């Protein structure tokens, strides 16, 4: 382990060839994990040859496959999967290797894991799927990859995933203020007015937290500015009850007022057209 930590691959290899234990007991991070962390591919391969346990865990519950997924190490990922490392093993936070790869934007690793039957809908202890973790981490490439599937069941489950509070991907995209993610998710048919268990839509969260980019993207796609939460608040009313210390509060108020005004005008036009259509000829 000292040889690995000092970056001395030759010495680490010599020690292993002369009988050093590939699975020393009671260490916080086993040698196999360290070789992945420090990108020492030769030592990693030799450790596998010498019987290093592919499902040994760190004190935090991370397997070598978790480490490889987090680091984006495709070589280590492939070799561990070849040796039947579990692709759905949860760490201390309930995250699988696919969660970690999605959070880091490592789409090549995600492809390898899914090919090895990693669970796309696995839930962390926080109740998040890899897809929701990718959105919360603002990883556009991961989100795009997970939405790019011909499997209709997978796609439906991905799009409809919510966290324990009932928040969907658009809520999380609003929270990280990513108009790019908002537009991508809307393009893939996610419900722009989905309400969580408190009745908050993505627009409510964007207004509440001053997420101007996400708010404008939602309004541009026709999100309802008059939608009521369970506490009977529109996004504008929710904004007005918050501590409006963020600098763009006045702009957000203006955008919401304009959207509500336009919606009222459209409603009146439609009502008038329907009334004219039912007027009896004299």
Secondary structure as the mmCIF struct_conf table of DSSP 4:
data_model
#
loop_
_struct_conf.conf_type_id
_struct_conf.id
_struct_conf.beg_label_comp_id
_struct_conf.beg_label_asym_id
_struct_conf.beg_label_seq_id
_struct_conf.end_label_comp_id
_struct_conf.end_label_asym_id
_struct_conf.end_label_seq_id
HELX_RH_AL_P HELX_RH_AL_P1 UNK A 2 UNK A 5
TURN_TY1_P TURN_TY1_P1 UNK A 6 UNK A 7
HELX_RH_AL_P HELX_RH_AL_P2 UNK A 9 UNK A 17
TURN_TY1_P TURN_TY1_P2 UNK A 18 UNK A 19
TURN_TY1_P TURN_TY1_P3 UNK A 22 UNK A 23
TURN_TY1_P TURN_TY1_P4 UNK A 25 UNK A 26
BEND BEND1 UNK A 28 UNK A 29
HELX_RH_AL_P HELX_RH_AL_P3 UNK A 31 UNK A 37
TURN_TY1_P TURN_TY1_P5 UNK A 38 UNK A 39
HELX_RH_AL_P HELX_RH_AL_P4 UNK A 41 UNK A 49
TURN_TY1_P TURN_TY1_P6 UNK A 50 UNK A 51
TURN_TY1_P TURN_TY1_P7 UNK A 54 UNK A 55
TURN_TY1_P TURN_TY1_P8 UNK A 59 UNK A 60
HELX_RH_AL_P HELX_RH_AL_P5 UNK A 64 UNK A 71
TURN_TY1_P TURN_TY1_P9 UNK A 72 UNK A 72
HELX_RH_AL_P HELX_RH_AL_P6 UNK A 74 UNK A 82
TURN_TY1_P TURN_TY1_P10 UNK A 83 UNK A 84
TURN_TY1_P TURN_TY1_P11 UNK A 87 UNK A 88
TURN_TY1_P TURN_TY1_P12 UNK A 92 UNK A 93
BEND BEND2 UNK A 94 UNK A 94
HELX_RH_AL_P HELX_RH_AL_P7 UNK A 97 UNK A 104
TURN_TY1_P TURN_TY1_P13 UNK A 105 UNK A 105
HELX_RH_AL_P HELX_RH_AL_P8 UNK A 107 UNK A 115
TURN_TY1_P TURN_TY1_P14 UNK A 116 UNK A 117
TURN_TY1_P TURN_TY1_P15 UNK A 120 UNK A 121
TURN_TY1_P TURN_TY1_P16 UNK A 125 UNK A 126
BEND BEND3 UNK A 127 UNK A 127
HELX_RH_AL_P HELX_RH_AL_P9 UNK A 130 UNK A 136
TURN_TY1_P TURN_TY1_P17 UNK A 137 UNK A 138
HELX_RH_AL_P HELX_RH_AL_P10 UNK A 140 UNK A 147
BEND BEND4 UNK A 150 UNK A 150
HELX_RH_AL_P HELX_RH_AL_P11 UNK A 152 UNK A 160
TURN_TY1_P TURN_TY1_P18 UNK A 164 UNK A 165
HELX_RH_AL_P HELX_RH_AL_P12 UNK A 169 UNK A 175
TURN_TY1_P TURN_TY1_P19 UNK A 176 UNK A 177
HELX_RH_AL_P HELX_RH_AL_P13 UNK A 179 UNK A 187
TURN_TY1_P TURN_TY1_P20 UNK A 188 UNK A 189
TURN_TY1_P TURN_TY1_P21 UNK A 192 UNK A 193
TURN_TY1_P TURN_TY1_P22 UNK A 197 UNK A 198
BEND BEND5 UNK A 199 UNK A 199
HELX_RH_AL_P HELX_RH_AL_P14 UNK A 202 UNK A 209
TURN_TY1_P TURN_TY1_P23 UNK A 210 UNK A 210
HELX_RH_AL_P HELX_RH_AL_P15 UNK A 212 UNK A 220
TURN_TY1_P TURN_TY1_P24 UNK A 221 UNK A 222
TURN_TY1_P TURN_TY1_P25 UNK A 225 UNK A 226
TURN_TY1_P TURN_TY1_P26 UNK A 230 UNK A 231
BEND BEND6 UNK A 232 UNK A 232
HELX_RH_AL_P HELX_RH_AL_P16 UNK A 235 UNK A 240
TURN_TY1_P TURN_TY1_P27 UNK A 241 UNK A 241
BEND BEND7 UNK A 242 UNK A 242
BEND BEND8 UNK A 246 UNK A 246
TURN_TY1_P TURN_TY1_P28 UNK A 247 UNK A 248
HELX_RH_AL_P HELX_RH_AL_P17 UNK A 249 UNK A 277
TURN_TY1_P TURN_TY1_P29 UNK A 278 UNK A 278
HELX_LH_PP_P HELX_LH_PP_P1 UNK A 279 UNK A 281
#
